[in-house]
Amino acid sequence: MPEPEKILIVTGDAAESLEVLYPYQRLLEEGYEVHIAAPERKTLRFVVHDFEPGYDTYTEKPGYTFPANPTARICHGPLISSRAWPDHPAWMREFLRVLRTRSNSPN
């Protein structure tokens, strides 16, 4: 049986919790080996962006913490993007479609 393909999620402190953890969990469900990287090995502190009536933008609250396991630095590298966590279902479907067509994984 071949080893699972590896995915690296690059993030840092104050990233939106759902924007990191939702793709992380979905990719694990799909059988990928997923790692979260940051500029240094540490426990990352995420935030929660809530959309509340009467606000013209989201509010920000403390969110989950998560360990960054490999260390990575990157400028930018667009592939598939979205505006915010409410777009996750459509974004994740498209992202997985691209992964499946460009990988050797049978998923």
N, C-alpha and C positions, 0 to 999 in steps of 0.2 A: 504494500500500500504506500503510495507516495506521501511525502510530508506535506502538510497544509501550506499553502502560499502565505507569505508574511505581509502584513499591512502595518505601516507606521503612521500613527496619528501624532502630529506635531502641534503642541499647544503650550500654554503657560498659565500663570495665575490670572484669575479674574475672567477666564473663559466661561461661557454660559454652560452650566451643568448639562443640560439636555443636548447641547450642540456637540459635546464630547462623548457623553456616556451613551446616548441613543445609538450613534453609529458604532461605537465600541461593542455594545451588546449585540446589535444586529449582525455585525461582521463575524462575531464569535458564533452566533447561531447558524450562519452560512458555512461555517467550517474553516474560516481563515484563522491564522495565528496573528493576534493583534497586540501591538505594543503602543504605549503612550510615551512620547518623548517631550522633553522640555530643554531649555538652555542649560539646565543642571539637574542632577539626580536629587530629587526632593519630593516632599508631599505637596502636590498642587492644591490650591484653594480656589474652587470654582464659585460662580455666582449664579443666582436665579434671576432671570428677566421676566417680570410679570407685566402683562398689559392690563391696565386698570382704567375703568370709565373716568372720564374727565381729564386724563393725562394725554398730552400730545406725543408722548414717547413712553417707553417702558420704564418701570422702576427696577432698581437693582437691590437684591438682598443676598446675604451670605448663602452659599450652596454647599455642595458636597466637597469632600477632599478625596484625592486619589494619588497613589504613588507614580511618579514618572520613572520608568524602568530604563530604557536606553536613553542616552543623551544625544540630542541632535540640534543643529542650527540650520535655519533655512531662511532665505529672503522671501520668496513667494513661489508658488507653483500651482497655478490654477488648473483644475480638471473639470469638475462639476460643482457648481456653487448654488447657494440659495440665500434668501434674506435673513431668516431667523428660524427658530425651532418650530413654529407652526407649519413650515414647509417640509418638515421631515418626511412624511409619507411619500410625496412626489419626488423629493430629492433622493431619498434612499433607493427608491425603485430605479431611477435613472443611473445612480452611482453603481448599483449592483449590476445593472445591464452592461455598463461600460466595463466593469471589472471582469465579468463573465466572457465578454467578447475579446478582451485583451490578455487574458490569463490562460494558463495551462490547466486550471482547476476544472474538475468535472461538474462543479456546482452550477 
